Amino acid sequence: MFIDSHAHLDDPRFDQDRENVIESLREDGVDVVINIGADKESSLSTLELARKYDNIYAVAGVHPHSASELEEDGLDWLREIAKEEKVVAIGEIGLDFYYDNSPRDIQRKWFKAQLQLAKELGLPVVIHTRDAAKETYDILKEAAADGKLKVLMHCYSGSAEMAMDYARLGFYIALGGAVTFKNARVPREVASVVPLENLMIETDCPYMTPEPFRGKRNEPKLVNLVAEKIAEIKAMPVEELAKATADNARNFFRLP
């Protein structure tokens, strides 16, 4: 059984059939879904899903796109949400210098603040980074230097060399649908070099749909295509890959 380590089942694209998608997870081979917040609204809707379904867990946080929406006391609500039993991490948080939807100094401020909150609460973090690879790495390395922070690099799109730098810090790398794309040279290099003990799989649904369904809505059940491609790259049985990545997710998120 697979664990989808990053999904957005609260997204409006699931409004018509969300219940059917979730109720069919186990027959589709998906044991657990980690659903991810990106701002206050989606963190609350994620928590609502986790409360309703025993096989869904919540991650709450503020994405760099939404960082400018935060006030000085902007993390008070997050601190309270994060104390809920079904909330298993802070995220997705980080830096996005591609879109720059929030000013970069504001992104940095709230990224660091959420890292400190995670450490205060003893929770791991789920990281989004785009066009900010070196700065994200430097911030995370410093924050984790005391050994009190567990880190998952979501939908990793950086170099294989930096992936190994993260692995040496004990961080986890999550790969999704991009590894199946026809021109996916770098994600496949990452899949080949990252040790199995540092690896997770994800869909990022409804985004990043793997081949051969690219262009359609992504769903947790398609995580098997990600697993199959990585298993092919690593020349190992997909069942072994599924078990290892699920074990990693259970350990990272402290799932029962």
PEMO-V916998 format. One record per backbone hydrogen bond with DSSP energy under -0.5 kcal/mol. CO is the residue of the C=O (numbers start at 1). NH is the residue of the N-H. E is the energy in kcal/mol with one decimal. If there is no record, write none. Layout:
# PEMO-V916998
((CO,NH,E) (CO,NH,E))
This chain:
# PEMO-V916998
((2,31,-2.7) (2,32,-1.1) (3,5,-0.9) (4,34,-2.6) (6,203,-1.1) (6,204,-3.2) (6,205,-0.6) (7,36,-2.8) (8,11,-1.8) (11,14,-2.4) (12,15,-2.1) (14,17,-0.6) (14,18,-1.6) (17,21,-2.4) (18,22,-2.5) (19,23,-2.7) (20,24,-1.2) (22,25,-1.5) (24,28,-1.4) (25,28,-0.6) (25,30,-2.6) (26,29,-1.5) (29,2,-3.0) (29,31,-0.6) (32,4,-2.1) (33,35,-0.7) (33,57,-2.3) (34,7,-1.7) (35,59,-2.0) (38,63,-2.8) (39,43,-2.2) (40,44,-2.0) (41,45,-2.1) (42,46,-2.2) (43,47,-2.1) (44,48,-2.1) (45,49,-1.8) (46,50,-2.2) (47,51,-2.4) (48,52,-1.5) (49,53,-2.2) (53,56,-1.4) (55,33,-2.3) (57,35,-3.2) (58,88,-3.0) (58,89,-0.6) (59,37,-2.3) (60,91,-1.6) (61,63,-0.5) (63,66,-1.6) (64,67,-1.1) (66,69,-1.9) (67,70,-1.7) (71,74,-2.1) (73,76,-1.9) (75,79,-2.6) (76,80,-1.6) (77,81,-2.5) (78,82,-2.8) (80,83,-1.0) (81,84,-2.1) (84,87,-1.4) (86,58,-2.7) (86,88,-0.6) (88,124,-0.6) (89,60,-1.8) (90,126,-2.3) (91,37,-0.6) (93,128,-2.9) (95,130,-1.6) (96,100,-1.0) (103,107,-2.4) (104,108,-2.6) (105,109,-2.1) (106,110,-2.2) (107,111,-2.3) (108,112,-2.4) (109,113,-2.0) (110,114,-2.1) (111,115,-2.0) (112,116,-2.1) (113,117,-2.0) (114,118,-2.4) (115,119,-2.0) (116,120,-2.5) (117,121,-2.3) (118,122,-1.0) (118,123,-2.7) (124,90,-2.5) (125,127,-0.5) (125,152,-2.1) (126,93,-2.3) (127,154,-1.8) (128,95,-1.3) (130,97,-2.5) (132,136,-2.6) (133,137,-2.4) (134,138,-2.5) (135,139,-2.4) (136,140,-2.5) (137,141,-2.8) (138,142,-2.0) (139,143,-2.3) (140,144,-2.2) (142,145,-1.0) (144,147,-2.1) (150,125,-2.4) (151,172,-2.7) (152,127,-3.0) (152,154,-1.0) (153,156,-0.7) (153,174,-2.5) (159,163,-1.9) (160,164,-1.9) (161,165,-1.5) (162,166,-2.5) (163,167,-2.4) (164,168,-2.3) (165,169,-0.9) (166,169,-0.7) (166,171,-2.3) (167,170,-1.7) (172,153,-3.0) (173,200,-2.3) (174,156,-2.4) (175,202,-1.8) (176,179,-1.8) (177,180,-2.1) (178,181,-1.3) (181,184,-1.6) (183,185,-1.8) (184,188,-1.5) (185,189,-1.9) (186,190,-2.6) (187,191,-2.4) (188,192,-1.8) (189,193,-1.6) (190,194,-2.5) (195,198,-2.2) (196,199,-1.5) (198,173,-3.2) (200,175,-2.0) (201,5,-2.2) (204,207,-2.1) (205,8,-2.1) (206,218,-1.6) (210,213,-1.9) (213,216,-2.2) (219,222,-1.8) (220,223,-2.2) (221,224,-1.0) (222,225,-1.3) (222,226,-0.9) (223,227,-2.3) (224,228,-2.6) (225,229,-1.9) (226,230,-2.3) (227,231,-2.7) (228,232,-2.1) (229,233,-2.3) (230,234,-2.6) (231,235,-0.5) (231,236,-2.2) (232,235,-0.7) (237,241,-1.8) (238,242,-2.8) (239,243,-2.2) (240,244,-2.3) (241,245,-2.5) (242,246,-2.1) (243,247,-2.6) (244,248,-2.3) (245,249,-2.1) (246,250,-2.6) (247,251,-2.3) (248,252,-2.9) (249,253,-2.7) (250,254,-0.6) (250,255,-1.8))
